[in-house]
Structure formats: C-alpha cells, structure tokens
Amino acid sequence: MSVPEGNPRPDNEIERVLVVVAHPDDIDFGGAGTVALWTKAGIEVQYCIVTDGQAGGFEPDRDRAEIPAVRRAEQTAAAQHVGVRDLHFLGYTDGAVEPTLELVRDISRVIRKVRPQRLLTQSPERVWSRLQVSHPDHLAAAEATVRAFYPAAGNPYAYPDVAEEAWDVDELWMMDHPEINHYVDITDTFDQKLAALMSHTSQHRDPEGLRTGIRAHFAQVATGAGMPPNHYAEDFTVIRLR
C-alpha cells in the first residue's frame, strides 16, 4: 500500500516538535538540517534518544563502561548546533531494542510531557537498497514510536500509570522510509547539520571521508527533488491524522 501524499501543516502553525530515534547521532544523519530550520523559525524541538549507543564506536582501548556518558555528551553538544536544548534519554541497551509495551509506554510518556504537534522518527520499514539505515534498533524504535503516535499517547485509557495527560499528535514524519513523499531544502542549515554530525567524534574513523559522503548524498537528494545545483535536501515520509 502506498503512503498518501505528504502534506504537512505550515511550520508557522507548529509550536513544538518531538524527535524520537534509536541512537545518539541518528537524527544528525537523517534530519538535523530540517531541525535547524524549525528552531530558526521559533519552533521548540526536543529529542528523545532510546539507547545510549553502547555498541558504537571505534576505540578498542576505551573502557566500554564510559560509552553511555560519552555518547550522551556528544548528542547534547550536537543538539546545540541545531538549536535543541532539551533531551530525554531513555537508557535502553544498544542492539537490544524491541517494540515492547514498555518502550511504547516510555515514548508515550515523553509525548504527553512535551505535547508536540509534530513527531519525527525513523522508519519501521526496511530500505533494502540502503540497509545501513535500517538497523534493527531503528526499526524497533520507530515501530514503538508509531504505536505511541497512534493510538497510545492520545488514548486516556492507555497506560493509566503514566501521570501526564493524553495528547494527540497531528503529524508523523519518518526518516529513511522506502516511500518518500516530502523534501526539505536544507541548503541554509547544511553547515549546522554537518557540525552536529561531526560532534559525535567517538563514532568517526574517517571524518573527512564522512563529510565528503554526507555532502554528496544530500546533494543527490536535492537533485532528485528537482532543486537547483548546489543545494542540499533531506527527505521524509509525512503522515497526518487529520
């Protein structure tokens, strides 16, 4: 089944956005340029990071017990580059995420606390042509987020142990979904996106190669969207409940 045409509300109708992703750095790869545009427009954006990225990195001599603190600090620094100050770390284990009732409850709690009109997450469906964006944790965190988006967060009878009042989110945005229906021109905020991404220093074996690859990829996205040369774009799948 094809997704409907992307038709998000104008940004000037949005006050708050919540981003939910599996690992530190996921939002910076997929959507930080768009986040920077939102914060520049005066929209409050908060992050919810499901795991602490304990399985990431390329430093064999580092004490692995240090990794959660390192990755939280890197994500906090990265967020500041795109105007995000409030982060919620759920503390799940990297590589072991499943769309459990507990995870749906925890994401629903953050949604009810933040009360966003727009929710940005990853895709619960694999992209076989770019399998690296479909890490099992991405799929599981996204599936739990979609379940929280509808119906859990907005159902006052779901999770009665959660004190926050039920909240309906208007829009769901997904990164790296196989059926793209919306593009955002991030040319003006691409440098902020790159700065955010490079903040995750523990994750980059070849920083210069990464910069080159990121520039090429998001320029290609812009070309595919019909934008002029020397532009950059991020792509999404947008679903509206109403």
C-alpha positions as CSV (number, residue, x, y, z in Angstrom):
1,M,0.0,0.0,0.0
2,S,1.4,3.4,-1.0
3,V,1.6,6.2,1.6
4,P,-0.6,9.2,0.9
5,E,0.9,12.4,-0.5
6,G,2.9,14.3,2.1
7,N,1.0,17.5,3.1
8,P,2.4,18.8,6.4
9,R,1.0,21.7,8.2
10,P,2.9,25.0,7.6
11,D,5.7,25.5,10.1
12,N,4.1,28.7,11.4
13,E,1.2,26.5,12.8
14,I,3.7,24.3,14.7
15,E,4.8,25.2,18.2
16,R,6.6,22.0,19.4
17,V,8.3,19.0,17.7
18,L,9.5,15.8,19.4
19,V,12.2,13.7,17.7
20,V,12.4,10.0,18.7
21,V,15.4,8.0,17.5
22,A,17.2,4.8,18.5
23,H,20.8,6.1,18.9
24,P,22.8,9.2,19.5
25,D,23.7,10.6,16.0
26,D,20.7,9.1,14.2
27,I,18.8,12.4,14.0
28,D,22.0,14.2,12.8
29,F,22.5,11.8,9.9
30,G,18.8,11.9,8.9
31,G,17.1,15.2,9.9
32,A,19.3,17.7,11.7
33,G,19.2,20.2,8.8
34,T,15.4,20.3,9.0
35,V,15.5,20.5,12.8
36,A,17.8,23.6,12.5
37,L,15.2,25.2,10.1
38,W,12.5,24.6,12.6
39,T,14.3,26.1,15.6
40,K,15.3,29.1,13.5
41,A,11.6,29.6,12.8
42,G,10.9,29.7,16.6
43,I,9.7,26.1,16.9
44,E,10.6,24.3,20.1
45,V,12.3,20.9,19.3
46,Q,13.1,18.3,21.9
47,Y,14.9,15.0,21.4
48,C,14.1,11.5,22.8
49,I,17.0,9.1,22.4
50,V,16.1,5.5,23.1
51,T,19.5,3.9,23.7
52,D,22.9,5.2,24.8
53,G,24.7,3.8,21.8
54,Q,26.7,1.4,23.9
55,A,27.6,-0.8,20.9
56,G,29.0,2.1,18.8
57,G,32.5,3.5,18.4
58,F,35.9,2.5,17.1
59,E,38.1,2.8,20.2
60,P,39.1,-0.7,21.3
61,D,41.2,0.6,24.2
62,R,38.4,2.6,25.8
63,D,36.6,1.3,28.8
64,R,33.2,0.4,27.4
65,A,31.5,1.5,30.7
66,E,32.4,5.0,29.7
67,I,30.5,4.9,26.4
68,P,26.9,5.9,27.6
69,A,28.2,9.1,29.2
70,V,30.4,9.9,26.1
71,R,27.5,9.4,23.7
72,R,25.1,11.4,25.8
73,A,27.6,14.3,25.9
74,E,28.2,14.1,22.2
75,Q,24.5,14.1,21.4
76,T,23.9,17.1,23.8
77,A,26.7,19.0,22.0
78,A,25.3,18.1,18.6
79,A,21.8,19.2,19.5
80,Q,23.1,22.7,20.5
81,H,24.4,23.2,16.9
82,V,20.8,23.0,15.6
83,G,19.1,24.9,18.4
84,V,17.9,22.0,20.6
85,R,18.4,22.2,24.4
86,D,16.1,19.6,25.9
87,L,16.9,15.9,25.5
88,H,15.3,12.8,27.0
89,F,17.5,9.8,27.3
90,L,15.6,6.5,27.9
91,G,18.6,4.4,28.6
92,Y,17.7,1.3,26.6
93,T,20.5,-1.1,25.5
94,D,22.0,-0.6,22.1
95,G,21.4,-3.6,19.9
96,A,18.6,-5.0,22.0
97,V,15.6,-2.7,21.2
98,E,12.2,-4.3,20.7
99,P,8.9,-2.5,20.2
100,T,7.7,-3.6,23.7
101,L,4.7,-2.3,25.6
102,E,7.3,-0.8,28.0
103,L,9.0,1.2,25.2
104,V,5.7,2.3,23.8
105,R,4.7,3.5,27.3
106,D,8.0,5.3,27.8
107,I,7.7,7.1,24.4
108,S,4.1,7.9,25.1
109,R,5.1,9.5,28.4
110,V,7.6,11.8,26.7
111,I,5.0,12.7,24.0
112,R,2.4,13.6,26.7
113,K,5.0,15.6,28.6
114,V,6.3,17.6,25.5
115,R,2.8,17.8,23.8
116,P,4.2,18.2,20.3
117,Q,2.1,18.9,17.1
118,R,4.7,17.1,15.0
119,L,6.6,13.8,15.8
120,L,9.8,12.9,13.8
121,T,11.2,9.4,14.0
122,Q,12.8,6.7,11.8
123,S,11.2,4.2,9.6
124,P,9.7,0.9,10.8
125,E,10.1,-0.5,7.3
126,R,13.4,-1.6,5.8
127,V,15.1,0.2,2.9
128,W,16.7,-2.8,1.2
129,S,18.8,-0.5,-1.2
130,R,20.3,1.3,1.9
131,L,20.3,-1.4,4.5
132,Q,22.6,0.5,6.8
133,V,19.7,3.0,7.6
134,S,17.5,0.0,8.6
135,H,19.4,-1.1,11.7
136,P,17.2,-3.4,13.8
137,D,17.1,-0.8,16.6
138,H,15.9,1.8,14.1
139,L,13.1,-0.4,13.0
140,A,12.1,-1.3,16.6
141,A,12.3,2.3,18.0
142,A,10.3,3.6,15.0
143,E,7.6,0.9,15.4
144,A,7.2,1.7,19.1
145,T,7.1,5.4,18.2
146,V,4.4,4.8,15.5
147,R,2.4,2.9,18.1
148,A,2.7,5.7,20.5
149,F,1.7,8.3,17.9
150,Y,-1.4,6.2,17.2
151,P,-3.1,5.2,19.4
152,A,-1.3,5.1,22.7
153,A,-0.2,8.7,23.5
154,G,-3.7,10.1,22.7
155,N,-5.7,7.3,24.5
156,P,-6.5,8.4,28.0
157,Y,-7.2,4.8,28.9
158,A,-3.8,3.5,27.7
159,Y,-1.1,3.4,30.4
160,P,-3.1,4.7,33.3
161,D,0.2,4.6,35.4
162,V,1.5,7.5,33.3
163,A,0.6,10.7,35.1
164,E,0.8,13.0,32.1
165,E,-2.5,13.8,30.3
166,A,-3.2,12.1,27.0
167,W,-2.0,14.0,23.9
168,D,-2.8,13.6,20.2
169,V,0.0,14.4,17.8
170,D,-1.2,15.9,14.4
171,E,1.7,14.7,12.2
172,L,4.2,11.9,12.0
173,W,7.4,12.4,10.0
174,M,9.7,9.4,9.2
175,M,13.3,9.5,8.0
176,D,14.7,6.8,5.7
177,H,11.3,5.4,4.7
178,P,11.1,3.5,1.4
179,E,8.2,5.7,0.2
180,I,9.3,9.3,0.3
181,N,6.6,12.0,-0.1
182,H,8.2,15.2,1.2
183,Y,11.5,17.1,0.8
184,V,13.0,19.9,2.8
185,D,15.6,22.3,1.3
186,I,18.4,22.4,4.0
187,T,20.9,24.4,2.0
188,D,20.9,27.3,4.5
189,T,21.3,24.9,7.5
190,F,23.6,22.3,6.0
191,D,26.7,23.6,7.8
192,Q,24.8,23.3,11.1
193,K,23.8,19.7,10.2
194,L,27.4,18.9,9.4
195,A,28.6,20.4,12.7
196,A,26.1,18.4,14.6
197,L,27.1,15.2,12.9
198,M,30.8,15.8,13.5
199,S,30.2,16.3,17.2
200,H,30.0,12.5,17.5
201,T,33.7,12.2,17.5
202,S,33.8,8.8,19.0
203,Q,31.9,7.4,16.0
204,H,34.1,8.7,13.1
205,R,37.0,6.7,11.9
206,D,37.4,8.9,8.8
207,P,35.9,12.4,9.5
208,E,36.9,13.9,6.1
209,G,35.5,10.9,4.2
210,L,32.3,11.3,6.2
211,R,32.0,15.0,5.3
212,T,32.5,14.2,1.6
213,G,30.0,11.4,1.7
214,I,27.3,13.4,3.5
215,R,27.7,16.3,1.1
216,A,27.4,14.0,-1.9
217,H,24.4,12.2,-0.5
218,F,22.3,15.2,0.5
219,A,23.2,17.0,-2.8
220,Q,21.9,13.9,-4.6
221,V,18.6,14.1,-2.6
222,A,18.2,17.7,-3.6
223,T,18.8,16.8,-7.2
224,G,16.2,14.1,-7.0
225,A,13.7,16.6,-5.6
226,G,14.2,18.9,-8.6
227,M,16.1,21.6,-6.7
228,P,18.8,23.7,-8.4
229,P,22.5,22.8,-8.3
230,N,24.5,23.4,-5.2
231,H,21.5,22.7,-2.9
232,Y,21.1,20.1,-0.2
233,A,17.9,18.4,0.9
234,E,16.5,15.9,3.4
235,D,13.7,13.5,2.5
236,F,10.8,12.3,4.7
237,T,7.6,10.4,4.7
238,V,4.8,12.5,6.3
239,I,1.6,11.1,7.7
240,R,-1.3,13.3,9.0
241,L,-4.0,12.0,11.2
242,R,-6.3,15.0,10.3
